[in-house]
Amino acid sequence: MRTTLLWPALAALALSGCSVGHTEYSRTALEHVDMSVTGIPTVLGLGILGTTIPLTPEYSLTAAHVATTAVQRVKAYHPYCDVAIIYHKNSPETLAKFRTSKVGEPIKMYGYSFISAMPVESSGVNLARTAITNKWNKRPCMAMASNAGVVQGMSGGAVYNADQTIGGVIVGYSHEISNIRSKQVILKDVSLYIPYGDFKHWLEQNIGPTTLTPPGHV
């Protein structure tokens, strides 16, 4: 399968507002992600809500912009991607399994809705790799764009591959991705996440030697 790379291209990352795509209530999301909330998550904007991913019995993974408002202590921020590790007590059996997925592969996204504070999920496929540059993402950080739905509050949530491995961390969405040189719009209304391959080595450096990646995968 040929990998599509939108380069030079740039996604204007949205971390607030409404949503893109379709999401729906999900009991399954309760098994994959936790909620991080400060204040009261309502349409009036009286609080901040995000999502975290159980990683090990001691740590969880989330978006860096969510970690800044989380009650839990932050263990490490990624140096150039919107990803962070926080201290969080999880089930003693917790051991997340990761795998980088390719363009064209099906995925599911799990998180919490800011408006309803309910667990939600969406389905889609990976569309293309793209650069994103803002306060939380710098070069050489790359994101994966997908047509799975995202609603505010899902940032920090999990992207799951079809084999139930985690493919990345949700960081937001973009209403359009344009070529930097031609200004031509290449994709519209896409969700964005940081793929596991972009933070794999940083993750292992901060939580020690790990068997997170199933044998036979990279």
Contacts in CASP RR format, 6 or more apart in sequence:
PFRMAT RR
TARGET T0000
AUTHOR 0000-0000-0000
METHOD contacts of the structure
MODEL  1
MRTTLLWPALAALALSGCSVGHTEYSRTALEHVDMSVTGIPTVLGLGILG
TTIPLTPEYSLTAAHVATTAVQRVKAYHPYCDVAIIYHKNSPETLAKFRT
SKVGEPIKMYGYSFISAMPVESSGVNLARTAITNKWNKRPCMAMASNAGV
VQGMSGGAVYNADQTIGGVIVGYSHEISNIRSKQVILKDVSLYIPYGDFK
HWLEQNIGPTTLTPPGHV
1 102 0 8 1.000
1 103 0 8 1.000
1 104 0 8 1.000
2 103 0 8 1.000
3 102 0 8 1.000
3 103 0 8 1.000
3 129 0 8 1.000
4 103 0 8 1.000
4 127 0 8 1.000
4 128 0 8 1.000
4 129 0 8 1.000
5 128 0 8 1.000
5 129 0 8 1.000
6 128 0 8 1.000
6 129 0 8 1.000
6 130 0 8 1.000
6 131 0 8 1.000
6 145 0 8 1.000
6 177 0 8 1.000
6 179 0 8 1.000
6 186 0 8 1.000
6 187 0 8 1.000
7 129 0 8 1.000
7 130 0 8 1.000
7 131 0 8 1.000
8 131 0 8 1.000
8 179 0 8 1.000
8 180 0 8 1.000
8 181 0 8 1.000
9 130 0 8 1.000
9 131 0 8 1.000
9 177 0 8 1.000
9 178 0 8 1.000
9 179 0 8 1.000
9 180 0 8 1.000
9 186 0 8 1.000
10 130 0 8 1.000
10 131 0 8 1.000
10 132 0 8 1.000
10 133 0 8 1.000
10 177 0 8 1.000
10 178 0 8 1.000
10 180 0 8 1.000
11 130 0 8 1.000
11 131 0 8 1.000
11 132 0 8 1.000
11 143 0 8 1.000
11 145 0 8 1.000
11 174 0 8 1.000
11 177 0 8 1.000
11 190 0 8 1.000
11 192 0 8 1.000
12 174 0 8 1.000
12 175 0 8 1.000
12 176 0 8 1.000
12 177 0 8 1.000
13 132 0 8 1.000
13 134 0 8 1.000
13 136 0 8 1.000
13 137 0 8 1.000
13 171 0 8 1.000
13 172 0 8 1.000
13 173 0 8 1.000
13 174 0 8 1.000
13 192 0 8 1.000
14 172 0 8 1.000
14 173 0 8 1.000
14 174 0 8 1.000
14 175 0 8 1.000
15 65 0 8 1.000
15 152 0 8 1.000
15 155 0 8 1.000
15 171 0 8 1.000
15 172 0 8 1.000
16 152 0 8 1.000
17 152 0 8 1.000
18 151 0 8 1.000
18 152 0 8 1.000
19 149 0 8 1.000
19 150 0 8 1.000
19 151 0 8 1.000
19 152 0 8 1.000
19 173 0 8 1.000
20 149 0 8 1.000
20 150 0 8 1.000
20 173 0 8 1.000
20 174 0 8 1.000
20 175 0 8 1.000
20 189 0 8 1.000
20 190 0 8 1.000
20 191 0 8 1.000
21 122 0 8 1.000
21 147 0 8 1.000
21 148 0 8 1.000
21 149 0 8 1.000
21 150 0 8 1.000
21 189 0 8 1.000
21 191 0 8 1.000
22 122 0 8 1.000
22 149 0 8 1.000
23 109 0 8 1.000
23 113 0 8 1.000
23 120 0 8 1.000
23 121 0 8 1.000
23 122 0 8 1.000
23 149 0 8 1.000
23 150 0 8 1.000
23 151 0 8 1.000
23 154 0 8 1.000
24 120 0 8 1.000
24 121 0 8 1.000
24 122 0 8 1.000
25 118 0 8 1.000
25 119 0 8 1.000
25 120 0 8 1.000
26 110 0 8 1.000
26 119 0 8 1.000
26 120 0 8 1.000
26 121 0 8 1.000
27 119 0 8 1.000
28 110 0 8 1.000
28 121 0 8 1.000
29 110 0 8 1.000
29 111 0 8 1.000
29 112 0 8 1.000
29 119 0 8 1.000
29 120 0 8 1.000
29 121 0 8 1.000
30 119 0 8 1.000
32 53 0 8 1.000
32 110 0 8 1.000
32 111 0 8 1.000
32 158 0 8 1.000
32 160 0 8 1.000
33 51 0 8 1.000
33 52 0 8 1.000
33 53 0 8 1.000
33 54 0 8 1.000
33 110 0 8 1.000
33 111 0 8 1.000
33 112 0 8 1.000
33 119 0 8 1.000
33 157 0 8 1.000
33 158 0 8 1.000
34 51 0 8 1.000
34 52 0 8 1.000
34 53 0 8 1.000
34 54 0 8 1.000
34 60 0 8 1.000
34 88 0 8 1.000
35 49 0 8 1.000
35 50 0 8 1.000
35 51 0 8 1.000
35 52 0 8 1.000
35 111 0 8 1.000
35 112 0 8 1.000
35 117 0 8 1.000
35 119 0 8 1.000
36 49 0 8 1.000
36 50 0 8 1.000
36 51 0 8 1.000
36 52 0 8 1.000
36 62 0 8 1.000
36 66 0 8 1.000
36 69 0 8 1.000
36 70 0 8 1.000
36 71 0 8 1.000
36 72 0 8 1.000
37 47 0 8 1.000
37 48 0 8 1.000
37 49 0 8 1.000
37 50 0 8 1.000
37 117 0 8 1.000
38 47 0 8 1.000
38 48 0 8 1.000
38 49 0 8 1.000
38 69 0 8 1.000
38 70 0 8 1.000
38 71 0 8 1.000
39 46 0 8 1.000
39 47 0 8 1.000
39 48 0 8 1.000
40 46 0 8 1.000
40 47 0 8 1.000
41 47 0 8 1.000
41 48 0 8 1.000
41 49 0 8 1.000
41 114 0 8 1.000
41 115 0 8 1.000
41 117 0 8 1.000
41 153 0 8 1.000
42 115 0 8 1.000
43 115 0 8 1.000
48 69 0 8 1.000
49 112 0 8 1.000
49 113 0 8 1.000
49 114 0 8 1.000
49 117 0 8 1.000
49 153 0 8 1.000
50 62 0 8 1.000
50 63 0 8 1.000
50 66 0 8 1.000
50 111 0 8 1.000
50 112 0 8 1.000
50 114 0 8 1.000
50 153 0 8 1.000
50 154 0 8 1.000
50 155 0 8 1.000
50 156 0 8 1.000
50 157 0 8 1.000
51 62 0 8 1.000
51 66 0 8 1.000
51 110 0 8 1.000
51 111 0 8 1.000
51 112 0 8 1.000
51 153 0 8 1.000
51 154 0 8 1.000
51 155 0 8 1.000
51 156 0 8 1.000
51 157 0 8 1.000
51 158 0 8 1.000
51 170 0 8 1.000
52 60 0 8 1.000
52 61 0 8 1.000
52 62 0 8 1.000
52 66 0 8 1.000
52 70 0 8 1.000
52 86 0 8 1.000
52 88 0 8 1.000
52 156 0 8 1.000
52 157 0 8 1.000
53 60 0 8 1.000
53 61 0 8 1.000
53 62 0 8 1.000
53 96 0 8 1.000
53 156 0 8 1.000
53 157 0 8 1.000
53 158 0 8 1.000
53 166 0 8 1.000
53 169 0 8 1.000
54 60 0 8 1.000
54 88 0 8 1.000
54 90 0 8 1.000
54 91 0 8 1.000
54 94 0 8 1.000
54 96 0 8 1.000
55 61 0 8 1.000
55 85 0 8 1.000
55 90 0 8 1.000
55 94 0 8 1.000
55 96 0 8 1.000
55 207 0 8 1.000
56 90 0 8 1.000
56 94 0 8 1.000
56 95 0 8 1.000
56 96 0 8 1.000
56 207 0 8 1.000
57 89 0 8 1.000
57 90 0 8 1.000
57 91 0 8 1.000
57 92 0 8 1.000
57 93 0 8 1.000
57 94 0 8 1.000
58 87 0 8 1.000
58 88 0 8 1.000
58 89 0 8 1.000
58 90 0 8 1.000
59 75 0 8 1.000
59 85 0 8 1.000
59 86 0 8 1.000
59 87 0 8 1.000
59 88 0 8 1.000
59 90 0 8 1.000
59 207 0 8 1.000
60 72 0 8 1.000
60 85 0 8 1.000
60 86 0 8 1.000
60 88 0 8 1.000
60 90 0 8 1.000
61 83 0 8 1.000
61 84 0 8 1.000
61 85 0 8 1.000
61 86 0 8 1.000
61 96 0 8 1.000
61 156 0 8 1.000
61 169 0 8 1.000
61 203 0 8 1.000
62 70 0 8 1.000
62 83 0 8 1.000
62 84 0 8 1.000
62 86 0 8 1.000
62 156 0 8 1.000
62 157 0 8 1.000
62 169 0 8 1.000
63 82 0 8 1.000
63 83 0 8 1.000
63 84 0 8 1.000
63 136 0 8 1.000
63 155 0 8 1.000
63 156 0 8 1.000
63 157 0 8 1.000
63 169 0 8 1.000
63 170 0 8 1.000
63 171 0 8 1.000
63 172 0 8 1.000
64 77 0 8 1.000
64 78 0 8 1.000
64 81 0 8 1.000
64 82 0 8 1.000
64 83 0 8 1.000
64 84 0 8 1.000
64 136 0 8 1.000
65 82 0 8 1.000
65 135 0 8 1.000
65 136 0 8 1.000
65 155 0 8 1.000
65 171 0 8 1.000
66 84 0 8 1.000
66 155 0 8 1.000
66 156 0 8 1.000
67 74 0 8 1.000
67 77 0 8 1.000
67 84 0 8 1.000
67 86 0 8 1.000
68 74 0 8 1.000
70 86 0 8 1.000
72 86 0 8 1.000
72 87 0 8 1.000
72 88 0 8 1.000
73 86 0 8 1.000
73 87 0 8 1.000
74 84 0 8 1.000
74 85 0 8 1.000
74 86 0 8 1.000
74 87 0 8 1.000
75 84 0 8 1.000
75 85 0 8 1.000
75 86 0 8 1.000
75 87 0 8 1.000
75 206 0 8 1.000
76 84 0 8 1.000
76 85 0 8 1.000
76 202 0 8 1.000
76 206 0 8 1.000
77 83 0 8 1.000
77 84 0 8 1.000
78 84 0 8 1.000
78 199 0 8 1.000
78 202 0 8 1.000
79 202 0 8 1.000
80 137 0 8 1.000
80 138 0 8 1.000
80 139 0 8 1.000
80 140 0 8 1.000
80 141 0 8 1.000
81 136 0 8 1.000
81 137 0 8 1.000
81 141 0 8 1.000
81 194 0 8 1.000
81 198 0 8 1.000
81 199 0 8 1.000
82 136 0 8 1.000
82 137 0 8 1.000
82 141 0 8 1.000
82 169 0 8 1.000
82 171 0 8 1.000
82 194 0 8 1.000
83 169 0 8 1.000
83 171 0 8 1.000
83 194 0 8 1.000
83 199 0 8 1.000
83 202 0 8 1.000
85 203 0 8 1.000
85 206 0 8 1.000
85 207 0 8 1.000
95 211 0 8 1.000
95 212 0 8 1.000
96 166 0 8 1.000
96 212 0 8 1.000
97 164 0 8 1.000
97 165 0 8 1.000
97 166 0 8 1.000
97 212 0 8 1.000
97 213 0 8 1.000
97 214 0 8 1.000
98 165 0 8 1.000
98 166 0 8 1.000
98 167 0 8 1.000
98 168 0 8 1.000
98 196 0 8 1.000
98 200 0 8 1.000
98 212 0 8 1.000
98 213 0 8 1.000
99 161 0 8 1.000
99 163 0 8 1.000
99 165 0 8 1.000
99 166 0 8 1.000
99 167 0 8 1.000
99 196 0 8 1.000
99 213 0 8 1.000
99 214 0 8 1.000
99 217 0 8 1.000
99 218 0 8 1.000
100 167 0 8 1.000
100 195 0 8 1.000
100 196 0 8 1.000
100 197 0 8 1.000
100 200 0 8 1.000
100 217 0 8 1.000
100 218 0 8 1.000
101 107 0 8 1.000
101 126 0 8 1.000
101 144 0 8 1.000
101 161 0 8 1.000
101 167 0 8 1.000
101 195 0 8 1.000
102 126 0 8 1.000
103 126 0 8 1.000
103 127 0 8 1.000
103 128 0 8 1.000
103 129 0 8 1.000
103 144 0 8 1.000
104 125 0 8 1.000
104 126 0 8 1.000
104 127 0 8 1.000
105 125 0 8 1.000
105 126 0 8 1.000
105 161 0 8 1.000
105 162 0 8 1.000
106 123 0 8 1.000
106 124 0 8 1.000
106 125 0 8 1.000
106 161 0 8 1.000
106 162 0 8 1.000
107 123 0 8 1.000
107 124 0 8 1.000
107 125 0 8 1.000
107 126 0 8 1.000
107 146 0 8 1.000
107 148 0 8 1.000
107 159 0 8 1.000
107 160 0 8 1.000
107 161 0 8 1.000
107 162 0 8 1.000
107 167 0 8 1.000
108 121 0 8 1.000
108 122 0 8 1.000
108 123 0 8 1.000
108 124 0 8 1.000
108 148 0 8 1.000
108 159 0 8 1.000
108 160 0 8 1.000
109 121 0 8 1.000
109 122 0 8 1.000
109 123 0 8 1.000
109 146 0 8 1.000
109 148 0 8 1.000
109 149 0 8 1.000
109 150 0 8 1.000
109 154 0 8 1.000
109 157 0 8 1.000
109 158 0 8 1.000
109 159 0 8 1.000
109 160 0 8 1.000
109 170 0 8 1.000
109 191 0 8 1.000
109 193 0 8 1.000
110 119 0 8 1.000
110 120 0 8 1.000
110 121 0 8 1.000
110 154 0 8 1.000
110 157 0 8 1.000
110 158 0 8 1.000
110 160 0 8 1.000
111 119 0 8 1.000
111 120 0 8 1.000
111 121 0 8 1.000
111 153 0 8 1.000
111 154 0 8 1.000
111 156 0 8 1.000
111 157 0 8 1.000
111 158 0 8 1.000
111 170 0 8 1.000
112 118 0 8 1.000
112 119 0 8 1.000
112 120 0 8 1.000
112 153 0 8 1.000
112 154 0 8 1.000
113 119 0 8 1.000
113 120 0 8 1.000
113 151 0 8 1.000
113 152 0 8 1.000
113 153 0 8 1.000
113 154 0 8 1.000
114 151 0 8 1.000
114 152 0 8 1.000
114 153 0 8 1.000
115 151 0 8 1.000
115 152 0 8 1.000
120 151 0 8 1.000
120 154 0 8 1.000
122 148 0 8 1.000
122 149 0 8 1.000
122 150 0 8 1.000
122 191 0 8 1.000
123 148 0 8 1.000
124 146 0 8 1.000
124 147 0 8 1.000
124 148 0 8 1.000
124 149 0 8 1.000
125 146 0 8 1.000
125 147 0 8 1.000
125 148 0 8 1.000
126 144 0 8 1.000
126 145 0 8 1.000
126 146 0 8 1.000
127 144 0 8 1.000
127 145 0 8 1.000
127 146 0 8 1.000
127 147 0 8 1.000
127 187 0 8 1.000
127 190 0 8 1.000
128 144 0 8 1.000
128 145 0 8 1.000
128 177 0 8 1.000
128 186 0 8 1.000
128 187 0 8 1.000
129 142 0 8 1.000
129 143 0 8 1.000
129 144 0 8 1.000
129 145 0 8 1.000
129 195 0 8 1.000
130 142 0 8 1.000
130 143 0 8 1.000
130 144 0 8 1.000
130 145 0 8 1.000
130 177 0 8 1.000
130 187 0 8 1.000
130 192 0 8 1.000
131 139 0 8 1.000
131 141 0 8 1.000
131 142 0 8 1.000
131 143 0 8 1.000
132 141 0 8 1.000
132 142 0 8 1.000
132 143 0 8 1.000
132 171 0 8 1.000
132 174 0 8 1.000
132 192 0 8 1.000
133 139 0 8 1.000
133 141 0 8 1.000
136 171 0 8 1.000
137 143 0 8 1.000
137 171 0 8 1.000
141 194 0 8 1.000
141 198 0 8 1.000
142 195 0 8 1.000
142 198 0 8 1.000
143 171 0 8 1.000
143 192 0 8 1.000
143 193 0 8 1.000
143 194 0 8 1.000
143 195 0 8 1.000
144 159 0 8 1.000
144 168 0 8 1.000
144 192 0 8 1.000
144 193 0 8 1.000
144 194 0 8 1.000
144 195 0 8 1.000
145 174 0 8 1.000
145 177 0 8 1.000
145 187 0 8 1.000
145 190 0 8 1.000
145 191 0 8 1.000
145 192 0 8 1.000
146 159 0 8 1.000
146 190 0 8 1.000
146 191 0 8 1.000
146 192 0 8 1.000
146 193 0 8 1.000
147 189 0 8 1.000
147 190 0 8 1.000
147 191 0 8 1.000
148 159 0 8 1.000
148 191 0 8 1.000
149 173 0 8 1.000
149 191 0 8 1.000
150 170 0 8 1.000
150 172 0 8 1.000
150 173 0 8 1.000
150 191 0 8 1.000
150 192 0 8 1.000
154 170 0 8 1.000
154 172 0 8 1.000
155 170 0 8 1.000
155 171 0 8 1.000
155 172 0 8 1.000
156 169 0 8 1.000
156 170 0 8 1.000
156 171 0 8 1.000
157 169 0 8 1.000
157 170 0 8 1.000
158 166 0 8 1.000
158 167 0 8 1.000
158 168 0 8 1.000
158 169 0 8 1.000
158 170 0 8 1.000
159 166 0 8 1.000
159 167 0 8 1.000
159 168 0 8 1.000
159 169 0 8 1.000
159 170 0 8 1.000
159 193 0 8 1.000
160 166 0 8 1.000
160 167 0 8 1.000
161 167 0 8 1.000
163 214 0 8 1.000
165 214 0 8 1.000
165 217 0 8 1.000
166 196 0 8 1.000
167 193 0 8 1.000
167 195 0 8 1.000
167 196 0 8 1.000
168 193 0 8 1.000
168 194 0 8 1.000
168 195 0 8 1.000
168 196 0 8 1.000
169 193 0 8 1.000
169 194 0 8 1.000
169 199 0 8 1.000
170 191 0 8 1.000
170 192 0 8 1.000
170 193 0 8 1.000
171 192 0 8 1.000
171 193 0 8 1.000
171 194 0 8 1.000
172 191 0 8 1.000
172 192 0 8 1.000
172 193 0 8 1.000
173 189 0 8 1.000
173 190 0 8 1.000
173 191 0 8 1.000
173 192 0 8 1.000
174 187 0 8 1.000
174 189 0 8 1.000
174 190 0 8 1.000
174 192 0 8 1.000
175 188 0 8 1.000
175 189 0 8 1.000
176 185 0 8 1.000
176 187 0 8 1.000
176 188 0 8 1.000
176 189 0 8 1.000
177 185 0 8 1.000
177 186 0 8 1.000
177 187 0 8 1.000
177 188 0 8 1.000
177 190 0 8 1.000
178 184 0 8 1.000
178 185 0 8 1.000
178 186 0 8 1.000
179 186 0 8 1.000
197 218 0 8 1.000
200 213 0 8 1.000
203 210 0 8 1.000
203 212 0 8 1.000
204 210 0 8 1.000
204 212 0 8 1.000
END
